[in-house]
Amino acid sequence: MDEVFKALADPRRRELLDRLRRADGLTLGQLCTGLALTRQAVSRHLAQLEAANLIVTVWRGREKLHHLNPVPIGEIYSRWIGRYETHRVAALLDLKAALEERPMSETGESFAYSIFIDAAPERIFQALTDGAFTRQYWAGRRIASDWTVGSPVHFYIEDSEDFDISGTVLDYAPPTRLSYSWRKPAEPEAAASTVVFELLPFGGSVQLKITHAPLPSDSTARTGWVAILSSLKSLLEAGKPLAATALFRKPCA
């Protein structure tokens, strides 16, 4: 958490985060435009933001895209506001509203999040694919699949046989990579998007990265994933998911 505060202490780095909040998924060249900084200086600031997990980078062909990662900010809220239930809920609602204020310029936008979890990669991978796990941190949703590439994936709503998210397994390589398509059956005309999880060793912990693309212009996935990843981390490290996920009964819709 010290790294987060150090990274946020510099107004130039805060400006870079503001730019990513207004238009996520920018290249180094796009972030340099209009700044009174050299390309090398911007690169150094981005490296410090990435080291603090405040941004996530994703390669698209030869382009390196930078994405705002609000999860560490969410962890700060949870750490100091958690004991005051009313204030905690208000803060999470404010965070939700702030995230949704940023207009998404076009359909097809992608985004990425990253979080560090102090657990074995096998345990994290199990939490991503085991329905008994997902229903604990994913607002009651139970994921079900045989996890063979090409097989269906369904997210069942609590104890019912109804599902509001479905897809197809695209990649299954435990404990390092998982990918599936994502579609809302209630909107059959909408194009499917793709979710990709990557588990990367980081010291004694694991960096869990997620990318989700493309997103429809009215998607709430950005906000939902923040709550879900934070709740997953709490479940694996403290044995209890965040009650905050109750605020997102329809996350990632």
N, C-alpha and C positions, 0 to 999 in steps of 0.2 A: 504493500500500500504506500510505502514511502516513495517508490518510483512514480506512482500516480501523482502525488502531490508535487514532486519535483518537476515532472513534465508539465503540469498545469500552471506552475509558477511563472513561466515565461509567456508574455503576451503574444509573442510571435507564434508559439505553438498553439495557443488558444485560438488564434486567427486561423491557423490551418484546420483545427477541429471545427471551427465555425463554417469554414468553406465546405468541409465534408458533410456537415449537417445540412447545408443548403443544397448540395449536389453530390451525392455519394458516388464512390467508384471512380475517382479522378486519377489521372496519370501525374507523374512528377511535373511534366511540362505544363499541364493545366493548373496545377497548384502554384507554380511559379508565376503565372501570369498576373501582372499588376502588383507584385510584391517587390519591395525595395531590398531584395536579398538575392545573393547569387544562387545559382542552381546547387552548388555544393553546400551552401548554408542551409537551404531548404531540405536537402537530403539528410543532413545531420539532425535537423529538428525532427524529421519524419522517423529517423532511426530511434531517437529517444522516445517518441510517442509509441512506436511499435514495441520497444523494450518494456514500456509501462503497460502494454496491452490495450492502449487507448485507440489504436488503429490496427486493422488487419489487412494484409496485402494478399492479393490473388493475381496470378498470372493469367492473362487472356491472350493467347498467342505470344507475341513478343512484347505486349504491353503489360506493365505492372500497375495494377489498379489498387488504390488506397480506399479503405472503407472505415468509417467511424464505428468504433466498438463501445457502446455505452455500458457494457456489463460491469466494468470496474466502478463506474459511478454508482450503479445500482447497489454494488456491494458496500460502498461507503454509506449510502442511505440505510441499508439494512443493519449495519454495524452500530450506528449511533442513534438511529431513530426507532429501532426495533422494540425497545422497551415501552415506548409510548404508542399504544395501538392506534389511537386516533390520528396522531401526528404521522405515524408510519404510513397509514393508508392514504392520508392526504398527500404525503410526499410521493408515493407511488403513482397516485392519480395525476399529480403534477408532472411527473416524469413521463407518464403515458401521453398526456396532452402535449408536452413539449416535443416528444418524438413524432407525434402525428401532425404537428404544425408544419413540419418541413414538407413542402410540396414535392411530389414525385413527378418529375418532368415528363416522363413518358412511360408507357407500358414497356415491359421488357427489361426494366431496371433490375440489377442484381444487387445483393448485399451480402456481407460476411460479418460474422461475429466470432469472438474467441474468448475462451475462459480457461483458467488454470485450475485443475482439480487434483487434490492430494489423494489419489487412489490408483490402484493398478489399472492398466489399460484394459485388461480382460473384464474387470468389474464395471468399468465405464461402458464398454461395448455391450455388456449384458444389460445394463440399465437402458441402453438405447433400443434394444431389440426384444426385451422380455416384458410381456404385458403386465405381469405382476409388479414390475418396477415402474413402468410408465404411468400406471393409474395412480401412483403415489405422488408424482411430481408434475403430472401433465393434466391437472384439473380433472382427474378421474378418468381420463381416456386410456383405453387398453389397446395396445398395438398387437396385431396378429398377422403372422406370415410364417411360411416354412423356410423363408430366406434363401430360396433357390432363385438364381437370376432368372427373371421372367415371370416369377410367381407374383400373385396379388399381395398387396399390403392394405390393411384396413385399420382405421382408428375408431374403435367402438366407444360410444358414449356411456361412460360409467358401467352399470350392470346390464344394460340393454343389449339387444342384438342389432341396434341401429348404429350406423357409422356415418360420420359427416366428412371424413377425409379418406380418400383411397388412392392407390397408386400401384406401381409395379417395381419389383426389385431390379435395380440396374447394376449394382456392384455390391458384393458381400465378401469382404476380406478381413475377418477378425484377426487381431483386435486393432487394426489400423485404419480401415476405410469402410464406409457404408454409404450407399446411395440408393434413392428411390424417387420415382416420379410422384407428383402431388397434384391431386385434383379434387374439387368439391363436386360430388355427385349431384348436388342440388343445382349446379350450374354446368350442365353437360356441354354447353356451347363454348365455355371458356377453355383456353388452351392449358394443357398440363405444364407445371413447372417442375424443377428438379432440385432436390435437397441432397447435399453431400456433406458427410461428416468425415473429418480427418483427425486421428489421434496421434499426436507427436510427442515423443519423450522430451522432458524439459527438467533436467536435474532429477530430483526424486519425485517430481509430479508429472502430470500429463497436460499438454495443451490440446484442448478440444476446439477444433475450428469447424464452423458450419458456413456453407454458402447456400443460398436459396435464390434461384433465378429460373425464368423471369417472374416478375411480380405484377399483378394487375394494378391499375392506378388506385383502386380503392382497397387494396390489401391491408390487413392489420397484422401481417406476419411479423413485421419489424418489432412491434411492441410485444407481441406474444412470445417471440423467441427470447427476449430479454428475461421475462419472468420465468420461462421454462428452464433456461440454462442456469439461472441463479438458484432455482428450486432443486435442480438436479445436483448441483454442487453441494448445497446444504444437506440433501439426503445422504449423499455418499460420504461427506466429511463429518457431519454432526448427527446423522441418523434420523433427521427429521426434515421434511420438505418445508419450504416457505409457505405460510398461509396466504401469502400475497397472490399465489396463483389462482385463488378463488376469485380474484378480480378479473381474471381472464378466462371465463367459462367457455369462451369460444376463441382460444388463441390460434394464431397462425391461420385464420380463415381466409 
